[in-house]
Amino acid sequence: MDLPTPLSIVLIVAGIWTLIVWPPFLRRVFKDPRSRDENGAATRFLKVHFMLVSTSMILGAATLVIGIRTLVA
């Protein structure tokens, strides 16, 4: 794949940013009292945020890989 160097760098930075920003957010969600009900079971709040973070991190990792591959190629 042929992509200009500045665009490859943007993809790399976006991928790194995503992988840095989302994990602390997920840690805060796990500590949030809305994440568990009175029996300790996961609530919809936790499930939705977990899926949001998981999807974002997968896309961030893919963006990082694409950026690196276009920069190296």
BELRA-V441493 format. One record per residue. RES is the residue in one small letter. PHI is phi in degrees with one decimal (none if undefined). OMEGA is omega in degrees with one decimal (NA if undefined). D_FIRST is the distance of its C-alpha to the first C-alpha in whole Angstrom. Layout:
res->RES phi->PHI omega->OMEGA d_first->D_FIRST
res->RES phi->PHI omega->OMEGA d_first->D_FIRST
//
This chain:
res->m phi->none omega->-178.5 d_first->0
res->d phi->-109.4 omega->-178.8 d_first->4
res->l phi->-136.7 omega->178.2 d_first->6
res->p phi->-58.1 omega->-177.5 d_first->10
res->t phi->-53.7 omega->179.3 d_first->12
res->p phi->-59.3 omega->179.1 d_first->14
res->l phi->-71.1 omega->175.6 d_first->12
res->s phi->-61.8 omega->179.4 d_first->11
res->i phi->-65.6 omega->177.0 d_first->14
res->v phi->-61.4 omega->178.5 d_first->16
res->l phi->-63.7 omega->179.3 d_first->14
res->i phi->-63.8 omega->180.0 d_first->15
res->v phi->-63.3 omega->179.1 d_first->18
res->a phi->-63.3 omega->178.5 d_first->18
res->g phi->-65.3 omega->178.9 d_first->18
res->i phi->-64.3 omega->179.1 d_first->21
res->w phi->-56.3 omega->-179.3 d_first->23
res->t phi->-61.3 omega->-177.5 d_first->23
res->l phi->-73.0 omega->177.8 d_first->23
res->i phi->-88.6 omega->-170.9 d_first->26
res->v phi->-79.7 omega->-171.8 d_first->28
res->w phi->-72.3 omega->-178.9 d_first->28
res->p phi->-58.1 omega->176.4 d_first->30
res->p phi->-62.5 omega->177.2 d_first->33
res->f phi->-62.3 omega->-180.0 d_first->33
res->l phi->-64.2 omega->176.8 d_first->34
res->r phi->-61.4 omega->178.0 d_first->36
res->r phi->-66.9 omega->178.3 d_first->38
res->v phi->-64.1 omega->179.0 d_first->38
res->f phi->-61.5 omega->-179.7 d_first->39
res->k phi->-82.7 omega->-177.6 d_first->42
res->d phi->-66.3 omega->179.8 d_first->43
res->p phi->-62.0 omega->179.5 d_first->46
res->r phi->-76.0 omega->-177.0 d_first->45
res->s phi->-76.8 omega->-178.3 d_first->42
res->r phi->-129.1 omega->175.2 d_first->45
res->d phi->-84.8 omega->-176.3 d_first->48
res->e phi->-65.6 omega->177.4 d_first->52
res->n phi->-92.9 omega->179.8 d_first->52
res->g phi->88.9 omega->179.3 d_first->48
res->a phi->-79.9 omega->179.0 d_first->46
res->a phi->-65.0 omega->178.8 d_first->43
res->t phi->-95.8 omega->176.9 d_first->43
res->r phi->-61.0 omega->176.9 d_first->41
res->f phi->-54.5 omega->-179.5 d_first->40
res->l phi->-67.1 omega->-177.5 d_first->38
res->k phi->-62.0 omega->-179.2 d_first->36
res->v phi->-65.2 omega->-179.9 d_first->35
res->h phi->-68.6 omega->177.0 d_first->34
res->f phi->-63.1 omega->178.8 d_first->33
res->m phi->-66.4 omega->177.7 d_first->30
res->l phi->-60.1 omega->-178.5 d_first->29
res->v phi->-66.8 omega->179.8 d_first->28
res->s phi->-60.2 omega->179.7 d_first->27
res->t phi->-62.9 omega->179.8 d_first->24
res->s phi->-63.1 omega->-179.7 d_first->23
res->m phi->-71.5 omega->175.9 d_first->23
res->i phi->-64.4 omega->178.0 d_first->21
res->l phi->-65.2 omega->177.6 d_first->19
res->g phi->-64.5 omega->178.1 d_first->19
res->a phi->-64.9 omega->177.8 d_first->18
res->a phi->-63.9 omega->177.7 d_first->15
res->t phi->-61.8 omega->178.2 d_first->14
res->l phi->-62.1 omega->-179.7 d_first->14
res->v phi->-63.3 omega->179.4 d_first->12
res->i phi->-62.4 omega->179.0 d_first->9
res->g phi->-61.0 omega->179.0 d_first->10
res->i phi->-66.3 omega->-178.8 d_first->11
res->r phi->-64.5 omega->178.7 d_first->8
res->t phi->-74.6 omega->178.0 d_first->6
res->l phi->-75.1 omega->-176.9 d_first->9
res->v phi->-78.8 omega->-174.7 d_first->10
res->a phi->-70.5 omega->NA d_first->7
//
